[in-house]
Amino acid sequence: MNTRRPISATLAGSGRVVIAITMTAVGAPVTAEQSTGGAELQDPGALQEIVITAEKRTSTVQDTPLSISAYSGEQLERAGTSSIEEVAAQTPGVSFESTGPSKTQFAIRGMSSNGGAAPTVGFYLDDTPITPPIDSTQGKNFIDPNLYDLARVEILRGPQGTLYGSSSMGGTIRLITNQPNLDKVDASAKAVLSSTDNGGLNWSTSGMLNLPIVDGEAGLRLIATTQHDDGFIDRLVENNFPLPNADGSRGDVAGTPVSVRHKDVNNDETDDVRLLLTVVPLEGLTITPSVFYQNVYQGGENTIDVPPGRLAHYQPFDIAEPFHDRFILSNLSVKYQFDGAELTSTSAYLQRHTLQYEDTSETYDVVFDAPTPYYVPATAHEEQQSKQFTQETRISSTSDGKLQWLAGIFYSNFRDTYVSGNALIPQYEPIFGDSLVINYSEPDKLSQIAFFTEESYKITSALKATAGLRWIHYTDSFTLAQQGILVPPGLGTASGSATASKVTPKLGLDYTLSDNWLLYASAAAGTRPGAANLPVPTTGPDACDRQSPLNYKSDSIWSYEIGEKGRLFGGRVTLDGALFYINWSDVQQQVYLACGYNYTDNLGQAVSKGGELELQAQLTPSLLFDQNVGYTRATLTSTAAGTNAIVGQQLQDIPKYTASSAFEYVQRLSGDLSLTARVSNSYVSESFDRAAKPAYDLMDLRFGLRSGHFETYAFANNLLNRQVVEANATSLTVTIPTVDRVAINRPRTIGVELNWHL
């Protein structure tokens, strides 16, 4: 939800805030010779470590002094994980809310992204930031790429202000793609067929083809996915739609005869294509242009009406609510290695178009409060077209000396045009003298430039110190033109701007206690830009009791962390833990007004404290166990004058407790035929925004056979068929007290999957 819009919901959607935590299964035990880390990993049943580039140089999770979770492409495939939301649900310290495909917001370590124009989590595809830097149509929503044929996913907890910059104050999510193989032909494919309770058939097909063009010098990699998820929510049209009750509550829509029933309207179709070309024209120089295209269409919202709380949306008129999101990312990566250093340039151009429709017939009856209640057909829409150019150039050391260094420059230019309005309503003309409720256009601009550097020095063979610094300067501006019944005199046009410079330093120490134990401590800062608010009307049919401030400042944090990473029992067990304490200044949070509008303000100070613990154990050569827990206590410690925030309250959309367990069993039956089985369960405590979201737990089950080039699985997601509130969804216009639409998770889904590898 755009916090700067004059007509908006009272809530920045909140949802399934999952800090949680099932580690994906590793599969069959990996021998020490196959493992990538641990000098003393001599046990043939040792766990495999994942090579990462979180510090923009090669390392492993266990040898990197950061709180990080990483998931290899093999892990994702074996666990049946196909979306970033599923990864987040397995990761300690991460919470998210979702109202559907391409409508997900993330928070890490209590850094709620409920308010403000920018997210609190960075989102990267390789080295390219695809974080929405200004509110997207439904909020600070990330694209939702299919994870097929990824090399890995890295989730970095805590502020990453030095290397990843603005909007990484809570952490950073990185999707790392497989690069073209220049030496051999490769291919793979996957087909999935499933059925959802209260819905129908779902299916998806994915494929990868890798072709060397010139051996060792050029190669092409193509990945494509098409996916259909059937809906499970009905849209019900009632010609004799009940009027509100005398006390203002909603009429008995569940007891009114249905004239038209549209089954499973929230079906969605997603197409993904990634194309990468790698060319090595001379030794040390690698050039990789790539294109990523995604198209998402959904026939209706993932929301149900409360009341009555059934799997349905009730309407007085037959008005569809489709959603469309198209995304294109063009990228050029150039790397040149020379003696002792590597130069990297990443240029990217991003285009995104979103369009959402919503039935507002019932909403406007309440908003305008006519002498005689009435319903007239009314439709609202939001459309946003955004373009962003980014350029990062950095140089880093590659030698094995005591000193490691990195320095770079980052620039981004974001342009966005947001349009919202209603179809003309002829019935309003004789009453209000106008048939247009509201229509407005808002172009936004955000420019950022940053210089960054980070160095580490080995004081002794065991003790290393790290220091980093990033200087950021941003300018944000918007203009607004609006008209219609809900626009008070004098508010037809508006404009605003915000500009500031920030410095985000980082200090760290790590100590290698032995080949199997690493201890570390760090202090780091993070920030995100401020912006301007759109005006809130104080006169007219939907007047508010206060005006919004013209601007709100950037907010910032200081995070303090201590942690350990350990290998035990010859590498059969890994135990990683961290404790953190975060001071958050000038917190950007939503202010919700009774009139149905909202705005962002700096609400004072907050503290987030807690920790994560990740345990992975190869109990037997065939049985793997994961147990992860997370605790986050994020509360306001002071508030700004004129806001409705309460000292001591938990920040919005942040649960305190999460816990998750997973077992995977792998048993060779004969030859290359093996059996796998996996069961996982995750628990998330309650959270709140406009309303409380109850605690829940979810269980998944998966088992299959592997033989040669083929893998066959059967699975049951949400095995116990639990209904979870993933978001208290917001209206595109005004959220009314008589109707609450909540986004829910997909009911129990049972299916089969077939994988093939060349």
C-alpha positions in Angstrom: 0.0 0.0 0.0 1.3 3.4 -0.9 1.6 5.3 2.3 1.5 8.6 0.4 -1.8 8.1 -1.3 -4.8 10.3 -0.4 -7.2 7.3 -0.7 -5.7 4.3 0.9 -6.4 1.5 3.4 -6.1 1.8 7.1 -3.6 -1.0 7.1 -0.4 -1.8 5.4 -1.2 -5.4 4.8 0.1 -7.7 7.3 0.3 -11.3 7.1 1.9 -14.5 7.6 4.8 -13.3 9.5 7.0 -16.3 9.5 10.3 -16.0 11.3 10.6 -19.5 11.0 12.5 -22.1 10.2 12.7 -25.5 8.6 16.1 -26.0 7.1 15.8 -27.7 3.8 17.0 -31.3 3.6 20.4 -32.0 2.4 19.6 -35.4 1.1 22.0 -38.3 1.1 25.1 -37.9 3.2 28.1 -36.1 1.6 31.6 -37.4 2.2 34.4 -35.3 3.5 36.1 -35.3 0.1 32.9 -33.8 -1.4 32.5 -31.2 1.3 33.7 -27.7 0.6 34.7 -26.7 4.1 36.2 -27.8 7.4 39.8 -28.9 7.6 38.9 -31.7 10.0 35.8 -33.0 8.3 37.1 -36.6 8.0 33.8 -38.4 8.8 32.3 -39.9 5.6 28.9 -38.8 7.0 29.8 -35.2 7.3 27.3 -32.6 6.3 28.0 -30.7 3.0 28.7 -27.0 3.3 27.6 -24.4 0.8 29.9 -22.0 -0.9 28.6 -18.5 -0.7 29.5 -15.0 -1.8 27.7 -13.0 0.9 30.8 -10.8 1.5 31.3 -10.5 -2.3 34.1 -13.0 -2.1 34.0 -16.8 -2.0 33.6 -18.5 1.4 31.4 -21.0 3.2 28.5 -20.5 5.6 30.5 -21.9 8.5 33.6 -19.8 7.8 31.8 -16.5 7.3 31.4 -14.2 10.4 27.8 -13.3 9.6 24.4 -14.5 10.6 23.4 -16.2 7.3 21.3 -19.0 6.1 22.1 -20.5 2.7 20.2 -23.1 0.6 21.8 -24.8 -2.4 19.8 -25.5 -5.6 20.0 -29.2 -4.7 18.5 -28.5 -1.3 15.7 -26.4 -2.8 14.9 -29.1 -5.4 14.9 -32.0 -2.9 12.6 -30.2 -0.5 10.2 -29.1 -3.3 10.8 -25.5 -2.6 9.7 -23.3 -5.5 9.2 -19.8 -4.1 11.1 -17.3 -1.9 8.2 -17.3 0.6 8.8 -21.0 1.2 12.5 -20.2 1.8 11.6 -17.4 4.2 9.3 -19.7 6.1 12.3 -21.9 6.8 14.7 -19.2 7.9 15.3 -17.9 11.5 14.8 -14.2 11.9 12.7 -13.7 8.8 9.0 -12.7 8.7 6.8 -12.0 5.8 3.3 -11.1 4.8 1.6 -12.0 1.5 -1.7 -11.3 -0.2 -0.9 -13.4 -3.3 1.8 -13.9 -6.0 4.1 -10.8 -6.4 2.4 -9.3 -3.3 4.9 -10.2 -0.6 6.8 -8.0 1.9 9.7 -9.2 4.1 11.1 -8.2 7.4 14.2 -9.5 9.2 15.0 -9.3 12.9 11.9 -7.2 13.7 12.6 -4.5 11.2 9.0 -4.1 10.2 8.4 -2.6 6.7 4.9 -1.6 7.6 5.5 2.1 7.1 7.7 4.2 4.8 8.2 4.3 1.1 11.0 1.8 1.0 11.4 -1.8 2.3 13.7 -2.7 5.2 15.1 -5.7 3.4 17.3 -5.7 0.3 16.4 -8.2 -2.5 19.0 -9.1 -5.1 19.2 -11.3 -8.2 23.0 -12.0 -8.3 24.6 -8.6 -8.0 21.5 -6.6 -9.2 19.2 -5.0 -6.6 15.5 -5.6 -7.5 14.3 -4.2 -4.2 11.3 -1.9 -4.9 12.8 1.5 -3.7 9.4 3.3 -3.6 6.0 1.8 -2.8 4.7 -0.5 -5.4 1.0 -0.8 -6.1 0.0 -3.0 -3.2 2.9 -2.0 -0.9 6.6 -2.7 -0.8 6.1 -5.9 -2.7 8.9 -8.1 -4.2 8.7 -10.0 -7.4 8.0 -13.7 -6.9 10.4 -15.6 -9.2 10.3 -19.4 -9.5 13.5 -20.9 -7.9 14.0 -23.6 -10.5 17.7 -24.0 -11.5 19.0 -21.6 -9.0 22.6 -22.1 -7.7 21.5 -21.0 -4.2 19.6 -18.6 -2.0 21.5 -16.6 0.6 19.6 -14.7 3.5 21.8 -12.3 5.4 20.4 -11.2 8.8 21.2 -7.8 10.3 22.1 -4.5 8.5 24.1 -4.9 5.3 24.6 -1.2 4.9 28.3 -1.4 3.7 28.0 -3.8 0.8 24.3 -3.7 0.0 23.2 -0.3 1.0 19.9 1.4 1.5 16.9 -0.8 2.3 19.2 -3.5 3.7 18.8 -2.2 7.3 17.2 -5.5 8.4 19.1 -7.8 6.1 19.4 -8.9 2.5 17.9 -11.7 0.4 20.1 -12.9 -2.5 19.0 -15.2 -5.4 22.2 -16.6 -7.1 21.6 -18.0 -10.6 23.5 -20.9 -12.2 25.8 -19.4 -14.9 26.2 -21.0 -18.3 28.6 -24.0 -18.4 31.0 -23.3 -21.3 32.3 -26.9 -21.6 29.3 -29.3 -21.8 25.7 -29.7 -22.8 23.3 -30.0 -19.9 19.5 -30.1 -19.5 16.8 -30.8 -16.9 13.0 -30.7 -16.6 10.4 -30.8 -13.9 6.6 -31.4 -14.0 4.2 -31.0 -11.0 0.6 -32.0 -10.8 -1.5 -31.4 -7.6 -5.0 -30.7 -6.2 -6.0 -28.2 -3.6 -8.9 -28.7 -1.1 -11.9 -26.5 -2.1 -10.1 -25.9 -5.4 -9.0 -27.8 -8.5 -5.9 -29.0 -10.3 -2.6 -27.1 -10.2 0.3 -27.8 -12.6 3.7 -26.5 -13.5 6.4 -27.4 -16.0 10.0 -26.2 -15.9 13.0 -26.8 -18.1 16.7 -25.8 -18.4 19.0 -26.1 -21.4 22.7 -25.3 -21.3 24.6 -25.1 -24.6 28.3 -24.4 -25.1 28.7 -22.2 -28.2 32.5 -22.1 -28.3 34.2 -24.6 -25.9 35.6 -22.7 -23.0 34.8 -19.3 -24.5 31.0 -18.9 -24.8 27.9 -20.6 -23.5 24.1 -20.1 -23.3 21.7 -21.1 -20.5 17.9 -20.9 -20.9 15.4 -21.6 -18.0 11.7 -21.4 -18.5 8.7 -22.1 -16.1 5.0 -22.0 -16.6 2.7 -22.5 -13.6 -1.0 -22.7 -13.0 -2.4 -22.6 -9.4 -6.1 -23.1 -9.2 -8.1 -20.9 -7.0 -9.9 -21.9 -3.8 -12.0 -18.8 -3.0 -15.4 -18.2 -4.6 -16.9 -14.8 -5.6 -20.6 -14.7 -4.7 -23.0 -12.2 -6.2 -26.2 -11.5 -4.3 -28.9 -9.4 -6.1 -30.7 -8.6 -2.8 -27.5 -7.7 -1.0 -28.3 -7.0 2.6 -28.1 -3.5 4.0 -26.0 -2.8 7.1 -27.5 -3.5 10.4 -28.8 -0.8 12.6 -25.6 -0.8 14.6 -23.6 -0.3 11.5 -22.3 -3.9 11.2 -22.5 -5.8 8.0 -25.7 -7.5 7.0 -26.2 -11.3 6.9 -24.4 -11.9 3.6 -24.0 -15.6 4.4 -27.8 -16.0 4.8 -28.7 -14.2 1.5 -29.5 -16.2 -1.6 -26.7 -16.3 -4.2 -27.6 -15.3 -7.8 -24.2 -15.9 -9.4 -21.3 -18.1 -8.0 -17.9 -17.7 -9.6 -15.8 -20.7 -8.4 -12.1 -20.5 -7.5 -11.6 -17.0 -8.7 -8.1 -16.5 -7.2 -6.5 -18.8 -9.8 -3.1 -17.5 -11.0 -0.9 -18.0 -14.0 2.9 -17.3 -13.9 5.4 -17.5 -16.7 9.2 -17.1 -16.0 12.0 -17.0 -18.6 15.7 -16.5 -17.8 18.3 -16.3 -20.5 22.0 -15.9 -19.8 24.9 -15.7 -22.2 28.5 -15.9 -21.0 31.5 -14.9 -23.2 35.1 -15.1 -22.2 36.9 -13.1 -25.0 40.2 -13.2 -23.3 41.8 -14.7 -20.2 40.5 -13.1 -17.0 37.6 -11.3 -18.7 34.0 -12.6 -18.4 31.0 -10.9 -19.9 27.5 -12.1 -19.0 24.4 -10.3 -20.5 21.1 -11.7 -19.2 17.4 -11.1 -19.4 14.8 -12.2 -16.9 11.1 -12.0 -17.8 8.1 -12.7 -15.6 4.4 -12.4 -16.2 1.8 -13.0 -13.4 -2.0 -13.0 -13.8 -4.4 -13.7 -11.0 -8.2 -13.7 -11.5 -9.1 -12.6 -8.0 -7.6 -11.8 -4.5 -6.4 -14.4 -2.0 -8.8 -12.7 0.4 -12.0 -13.8 2.2 -14.6 -11.6 3.8 -14.7 -11.4 7.6 -17.5 -11.6 8.5 -18.6 -14.3 7.7 -15.1 -15.9 7.4 -16.0 -18.5 4.7 -13.8 -19.1 1.6 -15.7 -16.4 -0.3 -16.0 -12.8 -1.2 -19.6 -11.4 -1.3 -20.8 -8.7 -3.7 -23.9 -6.8 -4.6 -22.8 -6.7 -8.3 -20.8 -9.0 -10.6 -17.4 -7.2 -10.6 -14.2 -9.1 -11.2 -11.0 -8.3 -9.4 -8.0 -9.4 -11.6 -4.4 -8.6 -10.9 -1.6 -8.4 -13.5 2.2 -8.0 -12.9 4.8 -7.9 -15.7 8.5 -7.6 -14.9 11.6 -7.4 -17.2 15.2 -7.2 -16.0 18.0 -6.7 -18.5 21.5 -7.1 -17.0 25.1 -6.8 -18.1 27.8 -8.2 -15.8 31.5 -7.7 -16.6 34.3 -9.2 -14.5 38.0 -8.8 -15.1 40.6 -10.6 -13.0 44.2 -9.4 -12.9 47.1 -9.9 -10.5 45.7 -9.7 -6.9 42.4 -8.1 -7.7 39.1 -8.4 -9.5 37.1 -5.6 -11.2 33.3 -6.1 -11.4 30.7 -4.0 -13.2 27.0 -4.7 -13.0 24.5 -2.6 -15.1 20.8 -3.3 -15.0 17.6 -1.9 -16.4 14.3 -2.9 -14.7 10.8 -2.4 -16.0 7.6 -3.4 -14.0 3.9 -2.9 -14.7 1.2 -3.8 -12.2 -2.6 -3.4 -12.5 -5.1 -4.3 -9.9 -9.0 -4.0 -9.9 -11.2 -4.0 -6.8 -15.0 -4.1 -6.2 -15.8 -1.0 -4.1 -19.7 -1.1 -4.3 -20.1 -2.0 -0.6 -17.3 0.3 0.4 -18.8 3.5 -1.1 -22.2 2.8 0.5 -20.5 3.1 3.9 -18.2 6.0 2.9 -20.8 8.3 1.6 -23.4 7.4 4.2 -26.4 8.5 2.1 -29.8 9.3 3.8 -31.1 6.0 2.4 -28.5 3.2 2.1 -28.0 2.1 -1.5 -25.6 0.1 -3.5 -24.3 1.1 -7.0 -21.8 -0.7 -9.1 -18.3 0.7 -8.4 -14.8 -0.4 -9.4 -11.5 1.0 -8.3 -8.2 0.3 -9.9 -4.5 1.0 -9.3 -1.9 0.9 -12.0 1.8 1.5 -11.7 4.6 1.6 -14.3 8.1 1.8 -12.9 11.6 1.9 -14.5 15.0 1.7 -12.8 18.5 1.9 -13.9 21.3 0.7 -11.6 25.1 0.6 -11.9 27.6 -0.8 -9.5 31.3 -0.9 -10.1 33.7 -2.3 -7.5 37.2 -3.6 -7.2 38.3 -6.2 -4.6 41.4 -8.0 -3.6 41.8 -11.7 -4.5 45.2 -12.5 -2.8 45.5 -14.7 0.3 47.3 -12.0 2.3 46.5 -10.7 5.7 44.7 -7.7 4.2 41.5 -8.1 2.2 39.9 -5.0 0.7 37.0 -3.9 -1.4 35.8 -0.5 -2.7 33.0 0.6 -5.1 30.4 3.0 -6.3 26.7 2.5 -6.7 24.1 4.6 -8.6 20.4 4.1 -9.2 17.7 6.2 -10.9 14.1 5.1 -10.3 11.1 6.6 -12.1 7.5 5.6 -11.4 4.0 6.7 -12.5 1.2 5.7 -10.2 -2.4 6.1 -11.4 -5.5 5.3 -9.4 -9.2 5.9 -9.8 -12.8 4.8 -10.3 -15.0 4.2 -13.2 -17.7 6.9 -13.5 -20.8 6.3 -11.4 -23.8 8.0 -13.1 -26.0 7.5 -10.0 -23.8 9.9 -8.0 -24.2 12.8 -10.4 -27.6 14.1 -9.0 -26.5 13.6 -5.4 -22.9 15.0 -5.4 -22.8 16.9 -8.7 -20.1 14.6 -10.0 -20.0 11.0 -11.2 -16.3 10.6 -10.5 -15.4 9.5 -7.0 -11.6 10.1 -7.4 -8.9 9.9 -10.0 -5.3 10.8 -9.5 -1.9 10.5 -11.0 1.4 10.5 -9.1 4.8 10.4 -10.7 7.7 9.6 -8.4 11.4 10.0 -8.7 14.2 8.6 -6.5 17.9 8.9 -7.2 20.6 7.4 -5.1 24.4 7.5 -5.2 26.7 5.7 -2.8 30.4 5.0 -2.2 31.4 2.0 -0.1 34.5 0.2 1.1 35.2 -2.7 3.4 38.5 -4.1 4.6 39.5 -7.0 6.8 42.9 -7.6 8.4 44.2 -10.8 10.1 45.8 -9.5 13.3 46.9 -13.1 14.1 46.3 -16.4 12.4 43.1 -16.7 14.4 41.9 -13.1 15.0 40.6 -10.9 12.2 39.2 -7.4 12.3 36.8 -6.0 9.7 35.8 -2.3 9.1 33.5 -0.9 6.5 31.8 2.4 5.5 29.1 3.5 3.0 28.1 7.0 2.2 24.6 7.4 0.7 22.9 10.4 -0.8 19.3 10.3 -2.1 16.7 12.6 -3.5 13.0 11.7 -3.6 10.2 13.8 -5.1 6.6 13.4 -6.3 3.8 15.5 -7.9 0.1 14.8 -7.6 -2.9 15.7 -9.6 -6.3 14.5 -8.4 -10.0 15.2 -9.0 -13.4 13.8 -7.9 -16.0 13.8 -5.1 -13.5 12.9 -2.4 -11.0 15.6 -3.3 -11.5 18.7 -1.0 -11.1 22.2 -2.5 -7.4 23.2 -2.7 -6.1 19.6 -2.7 -6.3 19.0 -6.5 -2.5 19.3 -6.9 0.3 18.7 -4.5 4.1 18.0 -4.6 6.8 17.1 -2.2 10.4 16.1 -1.9 13.0 14.8 0.5 16.8 14.6 0.3 19.5 13.5 2.7 22.9 12.0 3.1 23.7 9.2 5.4 26.8 7.2 6.5 26.5 3.6 7.6 29.7 2.2 9.2 30.5 -1.4 10.3 33.0 -2.9 12.7 33.6 -6.6 13.4 35.9 -9.1 15.1 36.0 -12.8 14.5 38.1 -15.4 16.2 38.8 -18.9 14.9 38.8 -20.9 18.1 39.7 -24.1 16.2 39.1 -25.6 12.7 35.6 -26.3 13.8 34.6 -23.2 15.9 34.2 -19.6 14.9 33.3 -16.8 17.2 32.3 -13.3 16.1 31.0 -9.9 17.2 29.9 -6.9 15.1 28.4 -3.5 15.3 26.8 -2.1 12.1 24.5 0.7 11.0 21.7 0.7 8.5 19.3 3.2 7.0 16.5 3.7 4.4 15.3 6.9 2.7 12.6 9.2 3.9 10.0 10.6 1.6 7.0 12.9 1.4 3.4 12.2 2.3 0.4 12.9 0.2 -2.2 15.2 1.8 -5.0 13.7 3.9 -8.4 15.5 3.4 -9.8 17.3 6.4 -13.0 18.4 4.7 -15.5 16.7 2.4 -17.6 13.5 2.6 -14.7 11.4 4.1 -12.9 14.1 6.2 -10.2 13.1 8.6 -9.5 14.7 12.0 -5.9 15.6 11.2 -3.6 16.4 8.3 -0.6 14.3 7.4 2.9 15.8 7.8 4.5 17.0 4.5 7.6 14.8 5.0 9.0 12.1 7.1 12.7 11.6 7.7 15.0 8.6 6.9 15.2 6.1 9.8 18.3 4.4 10.9 19.5 1.6 13.2 22.6 0.5 15.1 22.8 -3.3 15.4 25.0 -5.2 17.9 25.5 -8.9 17.4 27.5 -11.8 18.8 27.5 -15.3 17.3 29.2 -18.6 16.9 29.4 -21.3 14.2 30.4 -24.8 15.1 31.0 -28.2 13.7 30.7 -31.2 15.9 31.2 -34.9 15.7 33.5 -34.8 12.7 31.2 -32.5 10.8 28.0 -34.6 11.3 26.5 -31.7 13.3 26.5 -27.9 12.8 25.3 -25.6 15.4 25.0 -21.9 14.6 23.7 -19.3 17.0 23.5 -15.5 17.3 22.2 -12.9 19.7 21.3 -9.3 18.6 20.3 -6.0 20.0 19.1 -3.2 17.6 18.4 0.4 18.4 16.0 1.9 15.8 15.8 5.7 15.5 13.0 7.8 13.9 11.0 4.6 13.1 8.9 4.9 10.0 5.5 3.4 10.8 1.9 3.8 9.6 -0.6 6.1 11.3 -4.1 4.8 10.7 -7.0 7.2 10.9 -10.6 6.5 11.6 -11.6 8.1 8.3 -10.0 5.3 6.4 -6.8 7.1 5.3 -3.3 6.6 6.5 0.2 8.2 6.3 3.7 7.5 7.4 5.4 9.3 10.3 8.6 8.9 12.3 7.1 7.4 15.5 10.1 7.7 17.8 12.5 5.0 18.9 12.3 1.2 19.0 14.4 -1.7 20.2 14.6 -5.2 18.7 16.4 -7.9 20.5 16.5 -11.7 20.3 18.4 -14.5 18.7 18.4 -17.4 16.3 19.7 -21.0 16.8 20.1 -23.4 13.9 20.9 -27.1 14.4 21.5 -29.6 11.7 22.5 -33.2 12.5 23.2 -36.3 10.5 21.8 -38.7 13.1 22.5 -41.8 11.1 23.9 -42.2 7.5 20.2 -42.2 6.4 18.5 -39.7 8.8 18.9 -36.0 8.8 17.4 -33.7 11.5 17.0 -29.9 11.5 15.8 -27.9 14.5 15.7 -24.1 14.3 14.3 -21.6 16.7 13.9 -17.8 16.7 12.9 -15.1 19.2 12.3 -11.5 18.3 11.1 -8.9 20.8 10.7 -5.6 18.8 8.9 -2.8 20.7 8.5 0.9 20.6 10.5 2.6 23.4 9.3 6.2 22.7 6.7 7.8 20.4 6.4 11.1 18.5 3.8 13.7 19.5 0.6 13.5 17.6 0.9 9.8 16.6 -1.3 6.9 17.9 1.6 4.6 18.7 1.9 3.0 22.2 5.2 2.6 24.1 5.9 -1.0 24.7 3.8 -2.5 22.0 5.3 -5.1 19.6 6.0 -3.7 16.2 3.5 -4.5 13.6 3.7 -7.8 11.7 6.5 -9.2 13.9 5.8 -12.5 15.9 7.9 -13.1 19.0 8.4 -16.9 18.7 9.0 -19.3 16.0 10.1 -22.9 16.0 10.5 -25.5 13.3 11.6 -29.1 12.9 12.3 -31.3 9.9 13.4 -34.9 9.4 14.6 -36.4 6.1 15.3 -40.1 5.6 17.3 -41.4 2.7 17.7 -45.1 2.1 19.4 -46.9 -0.9 17.2 -49.8 -2.0 19.2 -51.3 -4.8 21.7 -50.2 -7.3 21.0 -46.5 -8.0 17.5 -46.7 -6.6 16.9 -44.8 -3.3 13.9 -43.9 -1.2 13.6 -40.4 0.4 11.0 -39.1 2.9 10.7 -35.7 4.6 8.4 -34.3 7.2 8.5 -30.7 8.6 6.5 -28.6 10.9 6.8 -24.9 11.7 5.2 -22.8 14.5 4.7 -19.0 14.4 3.3 -17.1 17.4 0.7 -14.4 17.0 1.4 -10.9 15.6 -0.7 -7.9 14.9 -1.3 -4.8 12.7 -4.8 -3.4 12.6 -6.0 -6.6 14.1 -4.4 -9.6 15.7 -3.2 -12.5 13.6 -3.5 -15.8 15.5 -0.6 -18.2 16.1 -0.4 -21.2 13.8 1.6 -24.2 12.8 1.9 -26.0 9.4 3.0 -29.4 8.5 4.4 -30.7 5.1 5.1 -34.2 4.0 7.1 -35.4 1.0 8.5 -38.8 -0.1 9.9 -40.2 -3.3 12.2 -42.4 -5.3 15.4 -41.6 -7.1 16.9 -43.7 -9.9 19.4 -42.6 -12.4 18.3 -39.5 -14.3 14.8 -39.5 -12.7 13.2 -38.5 -9.4 9.6 -39.1 -8.5 7.9 -37.5 -5.5 4.5 -37.4 -3.8 3.8 -34.6 -1.4 1.2 -33.1 0.8 1.6 -29.4 1.7 -0.4 -28.0 4.7 -1.1 -31.6 5.6 -3.5 -30.8 8.4 -5.4 -28.3 6.3 -4.8 -25.3 8.7 -6.2 -21.9 7.6 -3.7 -19.1 8.3 -4.3 -15.3 8.1 -1.4 -14.2 6.0 -2.5 -10.5 5.8 -5.2 -8.2 7.0 -5.6 -6.9 3.5 -6.1 -3.3 2.6 -8.6 -1.7 0.3 -7.4 0.2 -2.8 -9.7 3.0 -1.7 -10.9 3.2 1.9 -10.9 0.4 4.4 -14.3 0.3 6.1 -15.0 -1.1 9.6 -17.9 -3.3 8.5 -15.9 -5.5 6.1 -12.4 -6.9 6.8 -10.8 -8.8 3.9 -8.0 -11.2 5.2 -5.6 -13.0 2.9 -5.2 -16.7 3.7 -2.8 -19.5 2.8 -3.5 -22.2 0.3 -5.5 -25.1 1.8 -4.1 -28.7 1.8 -2.5 -29.5 -1.5 -1.6 -33.1 -2.5 0.3 -33.9 -5.6 3.1 -35.6 -7.5 6.3 -34.3 -9.0 8.7 -35.8 -11.7 12.2 -34.5 -12.2 14.7 -35.4 -15.0 18.4 -34.5 -15.3 20.6 -35.2 -18.2 
